[in-house]
Amino acid sequence: MCFLGLKQNIKNTLSSELKTNILRHPHSFPPNTSKFYIKISHVKTITLSKYCKLHLQKNYRRQLPKPINLSSLIMKVYTKTGDKGTTALFGGTRVPKHHIRIDSYGTVDELNSYIGLIRDQEIDNHSKDILIKIQDHLFTIGAILATDPEKLILKNGKERLNIPKISETDIETLEKEIDTMEENLPPMTHFVLPGGHTTVSYCHITRCVCRRAERLASALYEISPFDERSLKYLNRLSDYLFVLARKLSHDLGAKEVKWVPKKY
């Protein structure tokens, strides 16, 4: 078996869950086998690439562990490859860490963290369930933004990012949630000052981060187009977060302070 064939064979033996993580989170799980470490003793690890090369040498085969599983596969947190201010996109292309693409999906990651903060508050279970789905979709968007557009398609003609993309149904789900929440809220007649309760304030901060993520994604889209449904989702998500903040104000009994501009 050739080196590449063996490497692929070993990767195919990994659990489906881990393979999914590698595909869905390219910025956290670089799809480069040299970054994966195989534990061959209690004190020694080697990269998956080296494991494959040694496996092809008959003299070393008996010394290497046969089963490849989650207990022998280790992903190091630090790789030192970014010490000079560059990072790898999904596909291997290295770019500066201040690149608009990195700023874009990094802000989506920041947004995801803030949504986790809202989900950790004392809110209704339905909203928590929706927020979990949103976090999953944001990982998808992050993966899309982290993919080098010139390497979207593999040599075999298949997509490099083999995961479900953002769909119109995902966007419609946000719209339905917005409509349902607004049915039980007083009509909007003025702008509302953010605040009233810590949880509500978290929601407004998250909305602002979402708008920033959308602005950066929009700037990236201008120079390097991607699936526009991701942009559409971010736009609708900021609307959802605004209405969620109003709903949480209502649920928590917090007072909404209207902004009424002074007249001269």
Summary of the structure (lengths in Angstrom):
residues: 264
radius of gyration: 22.9
end to end distance: 82.6
largest distance: 89.2
contacts: 731
relative contact order: 0.11
helix: 55%
strand: 10%
